[in-house]
């Protein structure tokens, strides 16, 4: 039975905690509020008391366990090898079993578990978003005209006019392909950062790889997993596995830590007891890679020849660096590009404070964590900030906007595509990638 699902099976994991407090040194939330219940040690104590029946699953407990970014910094820093993130996610799932979901999340997740209505809602949203959002001057960002579920201080990227999946062919073929991969786009690249999605396909094609981009693929389901709705999460996982099982491929390529974490870790865990899906989930987990990871560790990539003359720094997404151990690969890709001056920020793996819906439900706290990241970034005086996660990208864009910086935030694939001479023409809601010239 998966320890990701049932808190009862985590009693031994809970008992491993020696209450040393090492987690306090690295917890982004504890650094801001200095509350014991915010740090892993405090939550583990509460989880134990809930498990023993000494505490009840109350609204107060639900709020406390929502105060976690699942950044895994505590697990990385624990001398006893405790996985607080697993304990917290299992407690959230138990909370949903005991109390049900809040009304807003229940409505949102009910839509998310149905791919066709969800796609239609995003299409409608892209057409009418101007009613609730207005453009920020001299910026690709927008901000609320009035409260619509976003904090009025918030600035975000708008939905693209057309989704990535509606823009690209299902199969992008090359002459004499040396591999055939499926590109799992996730939501951020499909609905918002479509330029980055096009760049992923261009980069793979430039390296002699056929790219399948299934039109029927859906959200990875991480939002519902992180909020404890495992019933919906299983439905989404089964759906995506069914869709991708229809294609013969050498690998599944993702573009972000969230997507790869879903396929490598969460799908095998939440489907561990399901006949017909447990083995499929394990099989996909074994051949799912981040783009940079695949190019560096598996396929080998063509060294770019065009110059990208810019000072660049890189932000490590939490689920990428700690979740799947991908950190050196994007740097190898970046540093292979002529003209780039790469400057490492002080704490590149410091969480940016996004954590998906966390930045929506805890905006003020998320912003404080984000501003620490902005300070790290700006100390390098970059022209371009690169990352491998759409949610991190949006959080960093907002932080730099509030800091008054003009630095561009992009996906690693975009600078590599530019260096391959595959730069796309900017359209509505897009920003120019960068100036590139022949080396």
C-alpha positions in Angstrom: 0.0 0.0 0.0 1.4 3.4 -1.0 2.7 5.5 1.9 1.7 8.5 -0.2 -2.0 7.7 0.3 -2.6 6.5 3.8 -1.3 8.4 6.9 -1.7 5.2 8.9 1.2 3.6 6.9 3.5 6.5 7.8 3.6 5.9 11.6 7.2 4.6 11.2 8.2 7.6 9.2 6.7 9.9 11.8 8.6 8.1 14.5 11.9 8.8 12.8 11.7 12.5 13.6 14.1 13.3 16.4 12.7 16.9 16.8 16.2 18.3 16.2 14.9 21.4 14.4 17.2 21.2 11.4 14.2 21.8 9.3 13.8 25.2 10.8 17.0 26.3 9.1 15.7 25.7 5.6 11.9 26.1 5.7 10.9 29.1 3.6 7.6 29.6 5.6 9.2 29.3 9.0 11.7 32.0 8.0 8.8 34.3 7.5 6.4 33.6 10.4 8.7 31.8 12.9 5.7 29.6 14.0 6.4 26.0 15.2 3.4 24.7 13.3 4.8 26.1 10.0 7.9 24.0 10.2 8.2 20.2 9.4 8.9 19.3 13.0 5.7 20.9 14.2 3.5 19.4 11.5 4.9 15.9 12.2 4.0 16.3 15.8 0.4 17.3 14.8 0.2 14.5 12.3 1.1 12.0 15.0 -1.5 13.4 17.3 -4.1 13.3 14.5 -3.1 9.7 13.8 -3.5 8.7 17.5 -6.9 10.5 17.8 -5.5 13.1 20.3 -6.5 15.8 17.8 -9.4 16.2 15.4 -9.4 17.1 11.7 -10.7 20.6 12.2 -10.6 23.7 10.0 -7.7 24.9 12.1 -5.7 21.7 11.3 -6.6 22.1 7.6 -5.2 25.7 7.6 -2.0 24.6 9.4 -1.3 21.8 6.9 -2.0 24.1 4.0 1.1 26.1 5.1 3.6 24.0 3.2 5.2 24.5 -0.2 6.2 20.8 -0.5 9.6 22.2 -1.6 11.3 19.3 0.1 14.1 21.4 1.6 13.3 19.9 5.0 13.7 16.4 3.7 17.0 17.3 2.1 18.3 18.7 5.3 17.0 16.0 7.7 19.8 13.9 9.3 17.3 11.1 10.0 16.0 10.9 6.5 12.5 11.8 7.4 10.2 12.7 4.4 7.9 15.5 5.9 6.4 16.2 2.5 5.0 12.6 2.3 3.6 13.0 5.8 2.0 16.3 5.0 0.5 15.1 1.7 -0.9 12.0 3.4 -2.4 14.2 6.2 -4.0 16.5 3.6 -5.5 13.4 1.9 -6.8 12.2 5.3 -8.3 15.7 5.9 -10.2 15.5 2.6 -11.5 12.0 3.5 -12.7 13.3 6.9 -13.9 16.7 6.0 -14.3 16.9 2.2 -12.9 19.7 0.0 -13.7 23.4 0.5 -16.5 24.5 -1.9 -14.2 26.5 -4.2 -11.7 23.7 -4.6 -14.4 21.1 -5.0 -15.8 23.2 -7.9 -12.4 23.7 -9.5 -11.4 20.1 -9.3 -14.8 18.9 -10.6 -14.0 20.8 -13.8 -10.4 19.7 -13.9 -11.2 16.0 -13.9 -13.1 16.4 -17.2 -10.6 17.2 -20.0 -13.0 18.4 -22.6 -15.0 20.8 -20.5 -11.7 22.0 -19.0 -10.2 22.7 -22.4 -13.4 24.6 -23.4 -13.3 26.7 -20.2 -9.7 27.7 -20.9 -10.6 28.6 -24.5 -13.5 30.7 -23.3 -11.3 32.3 -20.6 -8.7 33.3 -23.2 -11.4 35.2 -25.2 -13.0 37.0 -22.3 -10.1 37.5 -19.8 -9.9 41.2 -20.7 -13.1 41.7 -18.8 -11.4 40.9 -15.5 -7.8 41.6 -16.3 -6.0 44.7 -17.7 -2.6 45.0 -19.3 0.4 46.3 -17.3 2.1 49.1 -19.3 5.3 48.1 -21.1 5.0 44.5 -19.9 3.6 41.1 -21.0 1.8 40.9 -17.6 -1.7 41.7 -16.6 -3.4 42.5 -13.3 -7.0 42.3 -11.9 -9.5 45.0 -12.7 -11.4 43.9 -9.6 -11.3 40.9 -7.2 -11.7 37.7 -9.3 -9.9 35.2 -7.1 -6.6 37.0 -7.5 -5.1 39.4 -4.9 -5.4 42.9 -6.3 -1.6 43.3 -6.0 -1.1 40.3 -8.3 0.4 40.5 -11.8 0.3 37.4 -13.9 0.7 36.2 -17.5 -2.6 36.1 -19.5 -3.9 33.0 -21.2 -2.5 32.7 -24.7 -5.0 33.4 -27.6 -4.5 29.9 -28.8 -3.3 26.9 -26.8 -0.1 25.1 -27.8 -2.0 21.9 -28.6 -4.1 23.7 -31.1 -1.1 25.3 -32.8 1.2 22.3 -33.3 0.8 19.1 -35.3 0.3 15.9 -33.4 3.6 14.6 -34.9 6.6 16.7 -35.7 8.7 14.6 -38.0 12.4 15.0 -38.9 14.5 13.2 -41.6 16.2 10.1 -40.4 15.0 10.4 -36.7 17.3 8.9 -34.1 14.5 8.7 -31.5 10.8 9.2 -31.1 9.4 10.9 -28.0 6.1 12.1 -26.5 6.0 15.7 -25.3 3.8 16.0 -22.2 3.0 19.8 -22.2 1.1 20.2 -18.9 -1.1 23.3 -18.5 1.4 26.2 -18.2 3.0 25.7 -21.6 -0.3 24.6 -23.2 -2.3 27.6 -22.1 0.1 30.4 -21.2 3.8 30.0 -22.2 3.1 28.6 -25.6 6.4 30.0 -27.0 8.3 27.8 -24.6 6.3 24.8 -25.7 7.1 25.6 -29.4 10.8 25.9 -28.3 10.8 22.4 -26.7 9.5 20.9 -30.0 12.0 22.9 -32.0 14.9 21.9 -29.8 14.0 18.2 -30.0 13.6 18.4 -33.8 16.9 20.2 -34.2 18.5 17.2 -32.4 17.0 14.7 -34.9 14.1 13.5 -32.7 10.5 13.0 -33.8 8.1 14.6 -31.4 4.6 13.4 -30.7 2.4 16.0 -28.9 -0.9 14.2 -28.1 -3.9 16.5 -28.6 -6.0 14.7 -26.0 -3.4 14.9 -23.1 -4.5 16.7 -19.9 -3.3 18.4 -16.8 -0.8 16.4 -14.8 -3.1 16.5 -11.7 -0.5 17.9 -9.3 -2.9 20.6 -8.0 -5.4 17.9 -6.8 -2.7 15.7 -5.4 -1.2 18.6 -3.4 -4.6 19.4 -2.0 -5.4 15.8 -1.0 -8.1 14.9 -3.6 -6.7 11.6 -4.5 -9.9 10.3 -6.0 -9.7 13.0 -8.7 -5.9 12.5 -9.0 -6.3 8.9 -9.8 -8.8 9.6 -12.4 -6.5 12.2 -14.1 -3.5 9.8 -13.8 -5.4 7.0 -15.4 -6.6 9.2 -18.2 -3.1 10.5 -19.1 -1.7 7.0 -19.0 -4.4 5.8 -21.3 -3.7 8.6 -23.7 0.1 8.2 -23.8 -0.2 4.4 -24.0 -1.6 4.8 -27.5 1.8 5.9 -28.8 5.0 4.0 -29.4 7.8 6.2 -28.0 11.3 5.9 -26.6 10.7 8.5 -23.9 8.2 11.0 -22.4 9.6 14.5 -22.3 8.4 17.1 -19.8 9.4 20.7 -19.4 8.9 21.3 -15.6 9.6 19.7 -12.2 5.8 19.4 -11.6 5.2 17.4 -14.7 8.1 15.0 -14.3 7.4 14.6 -10.5 3.8 13.6 -11.4 5.0 10.9 -13.9 8.0 9.6 -12.0 6.8 9.7 -8.4 3.1 10.5 -7.9 1.4 8.3 -10.6 3.2 5.1 -9.5 2.3 5.9 -5.9 -1.4 6.7 -6.2 -2.0 3.9 -8.7 0.1 1.3 -6.8 -2.9 -0.8 -5.9 -4.7 -0.6 -9.2 -4.6 -3.6 -11.5 -3.9 -2.6 -15.1 -2.3 0.7 -14.1 0.3 0.0 -11.5 2.7 -1.5 -14.0 2.0 1.0 -16.7 2.7 3.9 -14.3 6.0 2.3 -13.3 6.9 1.8 -17.0 6.2 5.5 -17.8 8.1 6.6 -14.7 11.2 4.8 -16.0 11.2 6.6 -19.3 10.1 10.1 -18.3 12.7 12.9 -18.5 12.9 16.7 -18.2 14.0 18.1 -21.5 17.5 19.1 -20.3 17.9 15.8 -18.6 17.1 13.9 -21.7 19.3 16.0 -23.9 22.3 15.7 -21.6 22.0 12.2 -20.1 20.2 10.2 -22.8 20.2 11.6 -26.3 23.2 13.9 -26.3 22.6 17.2 -27.9 23.9 19.2 -30.8 26.1 22.0 -29.6 24.5 25.4 -30.7 26.4 27.7 -33.0 24.6 31.0 -32.8 25.5 33.4 -30.1 23.1 34.6 -27.4 24.8 37.6 -25.9 23.4 37.9 -22.4 24.1 37.6 -18.8 22.1 34.7 -17.5 21.2 33.1 -14.2 19.2 30.0 -13.4 16.6 29.2 -10.8 16.2 25.5 -9.7 12.6 24.5 -9.4 12.1 22.6 -6.1 10.5 19.5 -7.7 13.2 19.4 -10.3 16.3 19.8 -8.1 15.0 17.9 -5.0 12.2 15.9 -6.5 14.0 14.2 -9.3 17.6 15.4 -8.9 17.9 17.4 -12.1 20.2 20.4 -11.6 23.5 20.1 -13.5 21.8 19.2 -16.8 20.1 22.6 -17.5 23.3 24.3 -16.6 25.3 22.2 -19.1 22.8 23.2 -21.8 22.9 26.9 -20.8 26.7 27.0 -20.7 27.0 25.3 -24.1 25.5 28.4 -25.8 28.0 30.8 -27.3 27.9 34.3 -25.9 26.1 33.5 -22.7 27.7 34.8 -19.5 26.4 32.5 -16.8 26.2 33.9 -13.2 25.1 31.6 -10.4 22.9 33.3 -7.8 23.6 32.8 -4.1 20.9 30.2 -3.5 19.6 29.0 -6.8 17.6 26.2 -5.2 15.8 28.5 -2.8 12.0 28.1 -3.2 10.4 31.0 -5.1 7.2 30.7 -3.0 4.8 29.8 -5.9 3.9 26.1 -5.2 1.0 26.4 -7.6 -2.2 27.2 -5.7 -0.3 28.3 -2.6 0.5 31.6 -4.2 -3.3 32.1 -4.7 -4.4 31.1 -1.2 -1.5 32.6 0.7 -0.5 35.5 -1.4 1.1 37.7 1.2 3.3 34.9 2.6 4.1 33.7 -0.9 5.2 37.2 -1.9 7.6 37.5 1.1 9.3 34.2 0.0 9.3 35.4 -3.6 11.0 38.7 -2.7 13.9 36.8 -1.1 14.3 35.0 -4.4 14.1 38.2 -6.3 17.0 39.6 -4.2 19.1 36.6 -5.0 18.4 36.9 -8.7 19.0 40.7 -8.9 22.4 40.3 -7.2 23.6 38.7 -10.4 22.4 41.7 -12.6 21.0 39.3 -15.3 19.6 40.1 -18.7 17.7 36.8 -18.6 16.5 34.6 -15.8 16.1 31.0 -16.9 14.2 28.2 -15.2 12.5 24.9 -16.0 9.0 25.5 -14.6 6.1 27.6 -15.8 4.7 28.3 -12.3 8.2 29.4 -11.0 8.5 31.5 -14.1 5.3 33.4 -13.4 6.2 33.9 -9.8 9.6 35.2 -10.7 8.2 37.5 -13.4 5.9 39.0 -10.8 8.8 39.4 -8.3 11.0 41.2 -10.8 8.1 43.4 -11.9 7.5 44.6 -8.4 11.3 45.1 -8.0 11.4 47.3 -11.1 13.7 45.0 -13.0 13.6 44.7 -16.8 15.2 41.2 -16.8 13.4 38.7 -19.0 12.3 35.3 -17.6 12.3 32.4 -19.9 12.5 28.6 -20.2 15.8 27.0 -20.9 14.4 25.6 -24.2 13.8 29.1 -25.5 17.5 30.2 -25.3 18.6 26.9 -26.8 16.1 27.2 -29.6 17.3 30.7 -30.3 20.9 29.4 -30.4 19.8 26.8 -32.9 18.4 29.6 -35.1 14.8 28.5 -34.3 13.6 31.7 -32.7 9.8 32.2 -33.2 8.2 35.5 -34.1 6.7 37.1 -31.0 2.9 37.4 -31.1 0.2 38.7 -28.7 1.0 38.1 -25.1 4.6 37.1 -25.9 7.9 38.8 -25.2 10.8 38.8 -27.6 13.2 36.0 -26.7 16.6 37.7 -27.0 18.9 39.0 -29.7 20.9 36.3 -31.3 23.4 36.4 -34.1 25.6 34.0 -35.9 28.7 33.1 -34.0 
